Amino acid sequence: MNARNVTSSIALIGALVTASLLLYASRGSSSGSNLSIPVFAAWSLLPYLALYLCAKLGPLSGPWPTIVAVTGGLFTATTIYGYITGIFIDPDPQSGLMFMLLPAYQLLIALILLVISMALRRRT
């Protein structure tokens, strides 16, 4: 299995786990708007789409696919750890804010990787 497939798998697994945790955290929500769940889902899954695009649009060889796989694995693992800690280990009324804040950091890293991937792909 090459690094591009590993990155795609990381993005898929991260998206599935994040969606599952978001649905679990939103159970029994007394929010007046049911629109908030799809909005948070889209926001939470956007970094994984960017990571998947890094795998597909990046260079085919060299060290870059491995760098993207390792970086994507690290930010996926730390984010999932944050979600699990906030939901199960140390629940708090503000734990739902994780689904706003953590994807912002993930998206920043993923967009930087995506821009570099596309620049390297054009250069080769």
Secondary structure, DSSP 8 states (H G I E B T S, - for coil): --HHHHHHHHHHHHHHHHHHHHHHHTTT---S-TTHHHHHHHHHHHHHHHHHHHHHHS-SSSSHHHHHHHHHHHHHHHHHHHHHIIIIIS--TTGGGHHHHHHHHHHHHHHHHHHHHHHHHHH-
